[in-house]
Amino acid sequence: MIAIPLPFIMSLLLVIIAITLFAKKPIEGKVPSLFITLCAISTAVVGLRWTFDIAIFRFLQPVFASFLPVMAWCCFSKTYNAGRLSWLHLSGPLVIIICSWWPELWLNAIDVILTTLYLSYGTLLIRSSFVMPDDVRLSHVERVLFAQRVAGITLLVSACIDGVLSFDFMVYGGEHALYILSLSYLILIPSVVVAVIIVGFSTLSTESEALSDVEEKSLLDASIEPPSKRVGLSEQDAKDIVSKIDTLMKDKEAFRDMNLTLGRLSRKVGIPTRQVSMAVNQVCGMNISKVLNEYRITYAKKRLVDSEDSITDIYLSAGFQTKSNFNREFTRITGQTPSTYRNDA
């Protein structure tokens, strides 16, 4: 049956991707590689379970499946500078392990718990995607938030597939289980893998910014007010924060830092990240990522007119990492491509 070897093929591809990522990017690719490896093992276990139907694989399949949504959440939670995650996140997989020892007693419970895990973490991912992340490069914020929503939706769809699988066993005795699992593992898992890779490469690693952030963090710690005392921003407070950001951008050209994140920006101005994000949205009517690109494009426009530097040199010096992102933002703001703007100037 053609559906049987597909999980093994997918596992092999995932292992190759994980090894390649870690070899090329040992720091940024570490977390994505670990997640991809877990996906590869989980997919292989599914193939072994349905090929040989041995008790150990029947035990391992729900166990590995229970860790996938937890690991997906851990990968994205790093972008919010959340610190150490609570051990409570392991409670779901732990219950699955216990129930899997006695599948004849807890089979229905396993299905319910797995579905609940996928629904819960999918909802958490989608809900948190509407909050500006602290440690993502501001030029990558939009793609990371989009990837996070895709991952959340994928987990929700996986929960629905688990429900369909349970229904198939109850009504048809698992006749269509192979095809349902093939859809789940060969379409949905790659979607989550791509999302995790995006967030992994868009998040500034601790190692790369630790030294430069020590002094900035001390400024932030001195300025933080208890949440109970500050739940919103007055119009004047918001304008003052935006004014500080404007001064930082114009005087020190902070926008030229390709690795600038909301967390680093907040430390530079000595204001908590939540207040920075709120103030920018309140005063400018757009998120901090788009505001940052406004400064970068203004800088690029001046360089296009005043210098003969190549467009590549200009967009890199302005703080953009890719030409496609630079061209898209330049066209959005000016209504022209960089080359057309230079020719018309």
Contacts in CASP RR format, 6 or more apart in sequence:
PFRMAT RR
TARGET T0000
AUTHOR 0000-0000-0000
METHOD contacts of the structure
MODEL  1
MIAIPLPFIMSLLLVIIAITLFAKKPIEGKVPSLFITLCAISTAVVGLRW
TFDIAIFRFLQPVFASFLPVMAWCCFSKTYNAGRLSWLHLSGPLVIIICS
WWPELWLNAIDVILTTLYLSYGTLLIRSSFVMPDDVRLSHVERVLFAQRV
AGITLLVSACIDGVLSFDFMVYGGEHALYILSLSYLILIPSVVVAVIIVG
FSTLSTESEALSDVEEKSLLDASIEPPSKRVGLSEQDAKDIVSKIDTLMK
DKEAFRDMNLTLGRLSRKVGIPTRQVSMAVNQVCGMNISKVLNEYRITYA
KKRLVDSEDSITDIYLSAGFQTKSNFNREFTRITGQTPSTYRNDA
1 178 0 8 1.000
3 178 0 8 1.000
3 179 0 8 1.000
3 182 0 8 1.000
4 47 0 8 1.000
4 50 0 8 1.000
4 51 0 8 1.000
4 178 0 8 1.000
6 182 0 8 1.000
6 186 0 8 1.000
7 43 0 8 1.000
7 44 0 8 1.000
7 46 0 8 1.000
7 47 0 8 1.000
7 50 0 8 1.000
7 181 0 8 1.000
7 182 0 8 1.000
7 185 0 8 1.000
7 186 0 8 1.000
8 43 0 8 1.000
8 44 0 8 1.000
8 47 0 8 1.000
10 40 0 8 1.000
10 43 0 8 1.000
10 185 0 8 1.000
10 186 0 8 1.000
10 189 0 8 1.000
10 190 0 8 1.000
11 40 0 8 1.000
11 41 0 8 1.000
11 43 0 8 1.000
11 44 0 8 1.000
12 40 0 8 1.000
14 36 0 8 1.000
14 37 0 8 1.000
14 39 0 8 1.000
14 40 0 8 1.000
14 43 0 8 1.000
14 189 0 8 1.000
14 193 0 8 1.000
15 36 0 8 1.000
15 37 0 8 1.000
15 40 0 8 1.000
17 36 0 8 1.000
17 193 0 8 1.000
18 32 0 8 1.000
18 33 0 8 1.000
18 34 0 8 1.000
18 36 0 8 1.000
18 37 0 8 1.000
18 40 0 8 1.000
19 33 0 8 1.000
21 29 0 8 1.000
21 32 0 8 1.000
21 33 0 8 1.000
21 36 0 8 1.000
21 197 0 8 1.000
22 29 0 8 1.000
22 30 0 8 1.000
22 33 0 8 1.000
25 201 0 8 1.000
27 205 0 8 1.000
27 207 0 8 1.000
27 208 0 8 1.000
28 200 0 8 1.000
28 201 0 8 1.000
28 203 0 8 1.000
28 205 0 8 1.000
29 197 0 8 1.000
29 200 0 8 1.000
29 201 0 8 1.000
31 74 0 8 1.000
31 75 0 8 1.000
31 78 0 8 1.000
31 196 0 8 1.000
31 200 0 8 1.000
32 75 0 8 1.000
32 193 0 8 1.000
32 196 0 8 1.000
32 197 0 8 1.000
32 199 0 8 1.000
32 200 0 8 1.000
32 201 0 8 1.000
34 71 0 8 1.000
35 71 0 8 1.000
35 72 0 8 1.000
35 75 0 8 1.000
35 193 0 8 1.000
35 196 0 8 1.000
36 193 0 8 1.000
36 196 0 8 1.000
36 197 0 8 1.000
38 64 0 8 1.000
38 67 0 8 1.000
38 68 0 8 1.000
38 71 0 8 1.000
39 68 0 8 1.000
39 189 0 8 1.000
39 192 0 8 1.000
39 193 0 8 1.000
41 64 0 8 1.000
42 61 0 8 1.000
42 64 0 8 1.000
42 65 0 8 1.000
42 67 0 8 1.000
42 68 0 8 1.000
42 185 0 8 1.000
42 189 0 8 1.000
43 185 0 8 1.000
43 189 0 8 1.000
45 57 0 8 1.000
45 60 0 8 1.000
45 61 0 8 1.000
45 64 0 8 1.000
46 61 0 8 1.000
46 181 0 8 1.000
46 185 0 8 1.000
48 54 0 8 1.000
48 57 0 8 1.000
49 57 0 8 1.000
49 58 0 8 1.000
49 60 0 8 1.000
49 61 0 8 1.000
50 177 0 8 1.000
50 178 0 8 1.000
50 181 0 8 1.000
58 100 0 8 1.000
58 103 0 8 1.000
59 100 0 8 1.000
59 101 0 8 1.000
59 103 0 8 1.000
62 96 0 8 1.000
62 99 0 8 1.000
62 100 0 8 1.000
62 110 0 8 1.000
62 114 0 8 1.000
63 93 0 8 1.000
63 96 0 8 1.000
63 97 0 8 1.000
63 100 0 8 1.000
65 96 0 8 1.000
65 114 0 8 1.000
66 92 0 8 1.000
66 93 0 8 1.000
66 96 0 8 1.000
66 113 0 8 1.000
66 114 0 8 1.000
66 117 0 8 1.000
67 93 0 8 1.000
68 189 0 8 1.000
68 192 0 8 1.000
69 117 0 8 1.000
69 118 0 8 1.000
69 120 0 8 1.000
69 121 0 8 1.000
69 122 0 8 1.000
69 155 0 8 1.000
69 158 0 8 1.000
70 89 0 8 1.000
70 90 0 8 1.000
70 92 0 8 1.000
70 93 0 8 1.000
70 117 0 8 1.000
70 121 0 8 1.000
72 121 0 8 1.000
72 125 0 8 1.000
72 151 0 8 1.000
72 152 0 8 1.000
72 155 0 8 1.000
72 192 0 8 1.000
72 195 0 8 1.000
72 196 0 8 1.000
73 89 0 8 1.000
73 121 0 8 1.000
73 124 0 8 1.000
73 125 0 8 1.000
74 85 0 8 1.000
74 89 0 8 1.000
75 196 0 8 1.000
75 199 0 8 1.000
75 200 0 8 1.000
76 125 0 8 1.000
76 128 0 8 1.000
76 148 0 8 1.000
76 151 0 8 1.000
76 196 0 8 1.000
76 199 0 8 1.000
77 85 0 8 1.000
77 128 0 8 1.000
78 135 0 8 1.000
78 199 0 8 1.000
78 203 0 8 1.000
79 133 0 8 1.000
79 134 0 8 1.000
79 135 0 8 1.000
79 136 0 8 1.000
79 144 0 8 1.000
79 199 0 8 1.000
79 202 0 8 1.000
79 203 0 8 1.000
80 128 0 8 1.000
80 131 0 8 1.000
80 133 0 8 1.000
80 134 0 8 1.000
80 135 0 8 1.000
81 134 0 8 1.000
81 135 0 8 1.000
81 263 0 8 1.000
81 273 0 8 1.000
92 113 0 8 1.000
92 117 0 8 1.000
95 113 0 8 1.000
96 110 0 8 1.000
96 113 0 8 1.000
96 114 0 8 1.000
99 106 0 8 1.000
99 109 0 8 1.000
99 110 0 8 1.000
99 113 0 8 1.000
100 106 0 8 1.000
100 110 0 8 1.000
103 110 0 8 1.000
111 162 0 8 1.000
111 163 0 8 1.000
111 165 0 8 1.000
111 166 0 8 1.000
114 162 0 8 1.000
115 159 0 8 1.000
115 162 0 8 1.000
115 163 0 8 1.000
115 166 0 8 1.000
116 159 0 8 1.000
118 155 0 8 1.000
118 156 0 8 1.000
118 158 0 8 1.000
118 159 0 8 1.000
118 162 0 8 1.000
119 155 0 8 1.000
119 156 0 8 1.000
119 159 0 8 1.000
121 152 0 8 1.000
121 155 0 8 1.000
122 151 0 8 1.000
122 152 0 8 1.000
122 153 0 8 1.000
122 155 0 8 1.000
122 156 0 8 1.000
122 159 0 8 1.000
123 152 0 8 1.000
123 156 0 8 1.000
125 148 0 8 1.000
125 149 0 8 1.000
125 151 0 8 1.000
125 152 0 8 1.000
125 155 0 8 1.000
126 148 0 8 1.000
126 149 0 8 1.000
126 152 0 8 1.000
126 153 0 8 1.000
126 156 0 8 1.000
128 148 0 8 1.000
129 145 0 8 1.000
129 148 0 8 1.000
129 149 0 8 1.000
129 152 0 8 1.000
130 145 0 8 1.000
132 141 0 8 1.000
132 262 0 8 1.000
132 273 0 8 1.000
132 277 0 8 1.000
132 287 0 8 1.000
132 288 0 8 1.000
133 141 0 8 1.000
133 144 0 8 1.000
133 145 0 8 1.000
133 203 0 8 1.000
133 261 0 8 1.000
133 262 0 8 1.000
134 261 0 8 1.000
134 262 0 8 1.000
134 263 0 8 1.000
134 266 0 8 1.000
134 273 0 8 1.000
135 203 0 8 1.000
135 204 0 8 1.000
135 261 0 8 1.000
135 262 0 8 1.000
135 263 0 8 1.000
136 144 0 8 1.000
136 199 0 8 1.000
136 202 0 8 1.000
136 203 0 8 1.000
136 204 0 8 1.000
136 261 0 8 1.000
136 262 0 8 1.000
137 202 0 8 1.000
137 203 0 8 1.000
137 204 0 8 1.000
137 258 0 8 1.000
137 259 0 8 1.000
137 260 0 8 1.000
137 261 0 8 1.000
137 321 0 8 1.000
138 260 0 8 1.000
138 261 0 8 1.000
138 262 0 8 1.000
138 265 0 8 1.000
138 288 0 8 1.000
138 289 0 8 1.000
138 292 0 8 1.000
139 258 0 8 1.000
139 289 0 8 1.000
139 292 0 8 1.000
139 293 0 8 1.000
139 319 0 8 1.000
139 320 0 8 1.000
139 321 0 8 1.000
139 325 0 8 1.000
140 198 0 8 1.000
140 202 0 8 1.000
140 321 0 8 1.000
141 262 0 8 1.000
141 287 0 8 1.000
141 288 0 8 1.000
141 289 0 8 1.000
142 289 0 8 1.000
143 198 0 8 1.000
143 202 0 8 1.000
144 198 0 8 1.000
144 199 0 8 1.000
144 202 0 8 1.000
144 203 0 8 1.000
147 194 0 8 1.000
147 195 0 8 1.000
147 196 0 8 1.000
147 198 0 8 1.000
147 199 0 8 1.000
148 195 0 8 1.000
148 199 0 8 1.000
150 191 0 8 1.000
150 194 0 8 1.000
150 195 0 8 1.000
151 191 0 8 1.000
151 192 0 8 1.000
151 195 0 8 1.000
151 196 0 8 1.000
154 188 0 8 1.000
154 191 0 8 1.000
154 192 0 8 1.000
154 195 0 8 1.000
155 192 0 8 1.000
157 188 0 8 1.000
158 184 0 8 1.000
158 188 0 8 1.000
161 180 0 8 1.000
161 183 0 8 1.000
161 184 0 8 1.000
161 188 0 8 1.000
164 180 0 8 1.000
165 174 0 8 1.000
165 177 0 8 1.000
165 180 0 8 1.000
165 181 0 8 1.000
165 184 0 8 1.000
168 174 0 8 1.000
168 175 0 8 1.000
168 176 0 8 1.000
168 177 0 8 1.000
168 180 0 8 1.000
169 177 0 8 1.000
204 259 0 8 1.000
204 261 0 8 1.000
204 264 0 8 1.000
208 259 0 8 1.000
209 259 0 8 1.000
209 264 0 8 1.000
213 264 0 8 1.000
213 267 0 8 1.000
216 264 0 8 1.000
216 267 0 8 1.000
216 268 0 8 1.000
216 270 0 8 1.000
217 267 0 8 1.000
219 267 0 8 1.000
219 268 0 8 1.000
219 270 0 8 1.000
220 266 0 8 1.000
220 267 0 8 1.000
220 270 0 8 1.000
220 271 0 8 1.000
220 272 0 8 1.000
222 270 0 8 1.000
223 270 0 8 1.000
223 271 0 8 1.000
223 272 0 8 1.000
224 272 0 8 1.000
225 272 0 8 1.000
230 275 0 8 1.000
232 278 0 8 1.000
233 241 0 8 1.000
233 275 0 8 1.000
233 278 0 8 1.000
233 279 0 8 1.000
233 282 0 8 1.000
235 282 0 8 1.000
237 275 0 8 1.000
237 279 0 8 1.000
238 278 0 8 1.000
238 279 0 8 1.000
238 282 0 8 1.000
238 283 0 8 1.000
239 279 0 8 1.000
239 283 0 8 1.000
241 269 0 8 1.000
241 271 0 8 1.000
241 275 0 8 1.000
241 276 0 8 1.000
241 279 0 8 1.000
241 280 0 8 1.000
242 279 0 8 1.000
242 280 0 8 1.000
242 283 0 8 1.000
242 284 0 8 1.000
244 269 0 8 1.000
244 271 0 8 1.000
245 265 0 8 1.000
245 269 0 8 1.000
245 276 0 8 1.000
245 280 0 8 1.000
245 291 0 8 1.000
248 254 0 8 1.000
248 265 0 8 1.000
248 268 0 8 1.000
248 269 0 8 1.000
249 255 0 8 1.000
249 292 0 8 1.000
249 295 0 8 1.000
253 299 0 8 1.000
254 260 0 8 1.000
254 265 0 8 1.000
254 268 0 8 1.000
255 292 0 8 1.000
255 295 0 8 1.000
255 296 0 8 1.000
255 299 0 8 1.000
255 318 0 8 1.000
255 319 0 8 1.000
256 296 0 8 1.000
256 299 0 8 1.000
256 317 0 8 1.000
256 318 0 8 1.000
256 319 0 8 1.000
257 264 0 8 1.000
257 319 0 8 1.000
258 319 0 8 1.000
258 320 0 8 1.000
258 321 0 8 1.000
260 292 0 8 1.000
262 273 0 8 1.000
262 276 0 8 1.000
262 277 0 8 1.000
262 288 0 8 1.000
263 273 0 8 1.000
265 276 0 8 1.000
265 288 0 8 1.000
266 272 0 8 1.000
266 273 0 8 1.000
266 275 0 8 1.000
266 276 0 8 1.000
269 276 0 8 1.000
271 279 0 8 1.000
276 288 0 8 1.000
277 287 0 8 1.000
277 288 0 8 1.000
280 286 0 8 1.000
280 287 0 8 1.000
280 288 0 8 1.000
280 291 0 8 1.000
281 287 0 8 1.000
284 291 0 8 1.000
293 329 0 8 1.000
293 333 0 8 1.000
294 333 0 8 1.000
296 318 0 8 1.000
296 319 0 8 1.000
296 320 0 8 1.000
296 329 0 8 1.000
297 318 0 8 1.000
297 329 0 8 1.000
297 330 0 8 1.000
297 333 0 8 1.000
297 334 0 8 1.000
299 317 0 8 1.000
299 318 0 8 1.000
300 314 0 8 1.000
300 315 0 8 1.000
300 318 0 8 1.000
300 326 0 8 1.000
300 330 0 8 1.000
300 338 0 8 1.000
301 334 0 8 1.000
301 341 0 8 1.000
303 309 0 8 1.000
303 314 0 8 1.000
303 317 0 8 1.000
303 318 0 8 1.000
304 311 0 8 1.000
304 314 0 8 1.000
304 338 0 8 1.000
304 341 0 8 1.000
304 342 0 8 1.000
304 345 0 8 1.000
305 342 0 8 1.000
305 345 0 8 1.000
307 314 0 8 1.000
309 317 0 8 1.000
311 323 0 8 1.000
311 326 0 8 1.000
311 338 0 8 1.000
311 339 0 8 1.000
311 342 0 8 1.000
312 323 0 8 1.000
314 338 0 8 1.000
315 323 0 8 1.000
315 326 0 8 1.000
315 338 0 8 1.000
318 326 0 8 1.000
320 326 0 8 1.000
320 329 0 8 1.000
326 338 0 8 1.000
327 337 0 8 1.000
327 338 0 8 1.000
330 336 0 8 1.000
330 337 0 8 1.000
330 338 0 8 1.000
330 341 0 8 1.000
331 337 0 8 1.000
334 341 0 8 1.000
336 344 0 8 1.000
END
